Amino acid sequence: MTGRAVSAIDPVRVLVTGMGNPLGQNIYKALKMSALPIRIWVMDAVPFSAGLTWEPDSVVAPLVRAPGYLEEFTDFLGRNAIDIVFFGTEAEPDALRPHLDAVTARTSTAFALNGADVLRVADDKYLTALALAEAGLDHPASAPGEDADAALALAERAGYPLIAKPRRGSAARGLFRIADRNDLLPHLRPGVVIQECLLPDDQEYTVGLYRTREGRTVASTVILRNLNFGLTYKGVLSPHPAIESYAAEVAAALGAVGSVNVQLRLTARGPVAFEVNPRFSSTTPIRAHFGANEPELAIRELVLGEDPAPVAARPGAVLRHWSEQYLEAEEYDALAARDLTAWKGSA
């Protein structure tokens, strides 16, 4: 692949969206750790967002459902010669995917995205389990909530407790631990998946991968994690070849490329994945800090045309905490006075 040359006077021109929420901000943090010459545009739909104060190239964009959004977004990319876009929301790429070829042809911008066919499976926990089974990989025994007979048969085979959760969703929202048949019955409905409970509870891992478009896994970071508010807030990074190999096979089974996050538990029978997110995640800057910078790998592959060399994260640990950004009255007034009209941005 042929890519463009970059330098301090002609840096990679990067757009990060969703800068008012953790995902966009975490992608941004990883980019700021990169040694590549990068100029970052930050974008959000809400003018009073912390992330919009972090760069002079701050852009307010309408919500994706606004009339003319796609045309305005495409014009913005071309006007500012954006090399690559990292999305910090899910609504934006969902709106863009049907038009991706046309936007790319008009702008030459690269997008760090997986296709709709990958997301159709990965974003559905029941279909994910079926895909892993078809690939011969260990997976949680599962049944769709609308199939009462299958769910009750699963309970007979796997025993209680079971897990009931939305087929689509993240951050453990709507998850229930099912103690017995009476607990199970209210969850036998469409949109729910019933799964075996993977034990032990204290062996939950998040594995961050970078898989090139040619199918090579060039980064794999294993974090034994503790969750709070659906995010990793404590974690220990260490090499684990069995988990790394399994996670790479999981990503390959789903056809996912770029940054892929595999969530699994290390059970008595080995690693078992219960969720796959084929996108950047809350642990992206953690992995970048320890040497596996997935946004940088995306730039090297998609913009610079490199075949990225494998990288390995250093062992270590992370403790997360809240951080505030304080504005004195005059600073707030100056912020409010900035020209952040929709689609404004320096060329």
PEGI-V493376 format. One record per helix or strand. SS is the DSSP state (a for helix, b for strand). FROM is the first residue (numbers start at 1). LEN is the number of residues. If there is no record, write none. Layout:
<<SS	FROM	LEN> <SS	FROM	LEN>>
This chain:
<<b	12	5> <a	22	11> <b	38	7> <a	50	4> <b	58	3> <a	69	11> <b	84	3> <a	91	17> <b	110	2> <a	116	7> <a	125	10> <b	139	1> <b	142	3> <a	148	11> <b	162	5> <b	176	3> <a	181	5> <b	192	5> <b	204	8> <b	217	12> <b	231	7> <a	241	14> <b	258	10> <b	270	8> <a	284	6> <a	294	9> <b	311	1> <b	316	4> <a	329	9> <b	342	1>>
